[in-house]
Amino acid sequence: MATTIANGDAHLGAGMLAIYSPQQGWIGNVLNAARVLREGKGIGGPGSGMFATTGQKRAADRLLAGERYEDILNGPKIRDFAHLIEFGGDQDPDDPRVVIDRHALSVAHGRALTSEEYDSAPVNGFRRKDGTVSRRQYDHVVNLYRRAAELISTRTGERVSAHQVQAVTWLARQRLNQEAEQRRGPNRLDRGRNRARANSERAWNDFRTAYLPDLGTCPGTGYQSAA
């Protein structure tokens, strides 16, 4: 996907997907990144018609100008997201990357966390003055997934990576969340999210048909289709 929307440049495509990923569903994320790459300029901020900030627009412009996403992205989650997309996994198996969002932290914690609980967790990291990114607390959770992967690998006799454990359990967590929503009935926030997801799916399908007709499949999300 990253390679296709960026005309063969996996680093550029992965970085753009990462830039536009915060507070965005997957299909909306893909659509926004693909639009920016097609138009050749960052999009975001008031009046842009896109759910994206001025900061994301600036970051996209920097990436389009040739800067590497490692020098643009500040948080460990978004950097690891870009890395795993670019390389289709870990570039170095001894340096595992895992995307610790709210759902992944919920899996590690053993129950679904609220947005408030996730926001209070010290896993965001920050860029230091020397350019390095702090990730001590973040890597504590990464190591939980790494240990789980090692345990599964030992039991099955097949090598399993930490990011694979996170991806599989993330999909299961998403489906459990959706089932719980269906049992209790959607609230106003749920309905708004579902509408936004349905709109994104329709818009992406239109964009893909018009500009990426050779793209046969699009990675899914673990959710049932909202469109």
N, C-alpha and C positions, 0 to 999 in steps of 0.2 A: 504494500500500500504506500509506504513512505517513498519507495523508489519510483513508483508510477506517478504519483502526484507531483514529484519533483524532477521529472524527466531524467531519471536514472541516477540521481544524487541522493543516496540513502541518508547521508549526514544532514543534508538540507531538509529533506522531508521529515526526518525524525525530529529535528530541532523545531520545525514549524508546528508539528503536531504537539510537541511538548509546550511550546509557548502558548498555544491556544487551548490547552487542556484544562486549566483551573476553572472550577465552577461550571463545567460544561459537560454534557453528555457526550458519549463517544461519537455518535453520528454527526452531531453538531460540531464537534471538534474536527472531524475529518473534513466536513464541508467548509468550515472556516479556513483551515490550513490550505485546502485545495484552491479556494477562491483567491487567497493571498498569493499563492505561488503562481496562479494563472495570470493575475493582474500585475504581479511584479512589484507590489508595494504593500506595506503594512496597513491593516484596517483595524479601527477601534476607536473608542472614545465617543463622546456625545455626537449624535447626528450621523454616526457611521452605519446605522442599521444593523449592527452586529453586536451580540452580547460579548463585548470585549473592551478592555480598558485602553486608555491612551498609552499606559506603560507597555501593554502587550503590542500595540502598534509600533512603538519605538523599538522594542526587542526584535520584532519581525523585520523591521527595516535594517537593523544591524546585521541580522542573519543574512538577509538578501544582499547586503553590501560585502559579505565575505567573512564576517567574524564567525568564530566557531561557537556552537551553543554552550560549550563548557565555560566560555568566558562571559556568557550572557546570563545564563540561568543561575539563580542563587540557591534554591532549596535542594536538598538531597533527593526528595521524592521526584521532582520534575526532571532533575538531571538523570536519575536512574531510569525514569520512564523513557527519555530520549535515547539513552545508551542501549537499553534492551530492544527498542524498536530498530535502531540503526543496525545492530549486530545480530538481531534475531535470537538474542540470548546474551550470555556473558562473553565479553571479549576474552577475559582471563578467568577460567574456572576457579582459580584460587582467590579471586576478588569478586565475590558474588554481588549482584545488584538485585534489589527487590523494591517494588513500588509499594510503599506503606501509606495507603490512603485510609479513610475512615473504615472501610469495609475490611481491609487487610489487618488493621489494628484490632478490629472487632474479633476477627478470627483468632489472632494471637492472644487476645484477652479472654476469649471464651464466651462472649455474648455480644449482641449488637450494641454498639455504642451510639449515643446521641451525638448530634453535631457539636453540642456544647462540650461534651466529654472529650471528643476528639480535638476540638480547638484548644482545650486546656492541656493536652498532652505535649510534652517538650520535644517534639520530633521535627519541627520546622527547619531548624538549622539556620545559618546565616553566613554571609560572605565576610571573612575577616579582612583586615587592612592589607594583608600580604597576598590576598587573592584566593586563599584556600577557603573551603567551605566546612563549617563545623557539622559533624554528624555523629557525635558520640552516642547520644540518646537514640537517634534514628538507627544507628548500627546495632544497638542492643536488640531492637526488634528484628532487624535483618538476620542477626545471628540465631534468633529463635527459629526462623524459617530455615536457616542453614542446617541447624541441628535436626529439625524435622526431616529435611531432605536426606541427611546422612542416615537417619534411622530407617526411613523408607527404603533407601538404597540397599542397606544391609539386609533388610527383611526380604526384599524382592529379588536381590541379585542384579538389579538394573540401576544404572546411575540416574538419579533424579536430581535436578538442580533446585536451588532455593526459589528461583523465580517461577519455576514450574509448579511448585507446591503453592506459592502465592496465587498464581493464575487460576489453578483448579479450584482452590478453596474460595477465591474471590467470586468465581462464577456460581458456586454453590450458595455463598452468602447472599448474592444478588437475587437468586431464585427464591431463597427463603424469605427475603425481605418482600418480594413481590407477592408471594403466597400469603404472608401475614397481612399485607395491605388488602388483598382480595377478601380475606376472611373478615376483617373488621370493617371493610368498606372504605373507599378512598376519602380522605379529607380534602379541604380546599387546596392545600399545598400539593398533595398527591395528584389531584386533577390538573393543576397548573403544570406540573412536571410532565404528566402524560401528554398534555396538549402540545407542550414544547417539543417533546420527543417525537410525536407524530408529525408535527410540522417539519422538524429536521429530517426525518426519514423521507418525507415526500420531496423536500427541496434537494436532498442529496441524490435521490434517484433521478430527478430531473437533470441535475448538474452532471451526474455520471453518464447519463444517456447522451447529453449534448457534447460533453468535452472529453469523456474517458470511455468511449464505447467498447474498447478492448479490455476493460477491467471486468473480468468475468465474475469475481467474487469479492465481497467486502467482509473483513473480519467482523464477527458478531460481538454482542455485548453480554450475553447471558440473560438478558431480558426477553420476554415475549415482545413481538412487534407491536408498536403502538399505533401504527398507521392503519 
